[in-house]
Amino acid sequence: VQLQASGGGLVQPGGSLRLSCTASGFTLDYYPIAWFRQAPGKEREGVSCIMSSHGRTYYADSVKGRFTISRDNAKNTVYLQMNSLRPEDTAIYYCARECGSHLSEYESDYWGRGTLVTVLQ
């Protein structure tokens, strides 16, 4: 089982980025997938989760209305479209397999290596 996050970078406040999480070694269709992030000196926090069967999505309050999670099972990929980025969104973003409405990291069983998002001050 492998998950690989990509798409991070440097962006101005108000800008956009799209992160991708590509899965291998398992059938993406069957699993919910989450995005988490960890800012320097802070604990990891759940950002968003997309369920497998019905595609229901969940978001942290801090990103609601700005971030959109989606999945393309045919490409074995989950995306995180991030708009109206703020300096406080600066973090390493990780994708993980298994998640729920509480966006708890303890629900996830496999994690990918993260991708760094830096929003300039």
N, C-alpha and C positions, 0 to 999 in steps of 0.2 A: 504494500500500500504506500503510495507516495502522493503528496500534494505539493505543488509548486506555485508560489505566488509571484507575480511579476507586474510591471506597470508603474512602479513607484517612480518618484523623481522630485525635482525642485519646481515649485510653482508659486506664483504671486497670489496674495490674498484675493479671493473672489474667483480664482481660476478653477479649472476642472482637471481631473485625472480619472482614468478608468483602470482599475486593477483587474487582473485575471488570476484565477486559481484553476490550474489544470491538474486533473486527477489521473492516476494510473494504478493498475493493480486491483481495481475493484470497479463495479458498475455504478457510476455516479447516480443513475436514475433512482437507485434504491435508498439513497441517504440524504438527510438534511446536511447542508453545508453552512458553516458560519465564517464570518470575518471577526477577528479580534484585533486590538491594537495595544501597543505598549509605548507610552511616551517616556522620555528620559526621566528617571527618578520616580516613576509612577507604577502602579500595579497594572497588570493587563486587564483590559475591559472589553466586554462584548460590544460589538458594533451592529451586527446584523446577522440574521439567520434566514435561510430559505428552506422550506420543507420540501420533501421529495414528492409525495403523492399529489397533494392539492396545490403546491406552490405558494402556500401562505408565507408571508414575510413578516419579520419582526425587526424593529430598529431600536437602538438606544435613543433616549430623548434628545441627546446632544446632536444627533445627526438626522433626526426625522425631518423630512421635507427637503433635505439637501442630498442625501445619499440614496441610491437605488440599487438593490441587489437583484440579480437575475441569473438564470441558468440556461445553458444550451447543452442538453444531455447528449445530443448527437456529437458534440465536440468535446464532451467530458470536461466542460469548463463552467465555472461560476464567475460572474463579474460583479464588481462593485463600482458603480458610477458615482463619482464624488464631485459635486458641484458646490459653488459658493464656499470654497475652502477657506479656512481660517487658520491663523498661526497655531491655535490650540489643537488642530487636527494633526499636527506634526507628530509622527510616531512610526514605529515599525508595525506594519500590518501583516497579520498572519491569517491563513485560512485553515480551517479544521473540519474534520468529519464528525458528524453528529452534533446536534444542537437542539435547543428548544426555545420557548417563548421568554424564558428568564435570561437567556444569553449568558449562561454560566459556563465557565471554562471546564468545569468538572463533568459536563455532559459530553465533552468531545474526547474521542479516543485516538485520533491521529492528527498530527499537526504538520504543516509544511514550513519550510524556511520562509522567513518574512521578506517583505520588500519595504524599503524606506520611503516614506513620504515626508517631504519637508516643505512647509508653507512659510515663506519668508515673512518677517515681521514688517 
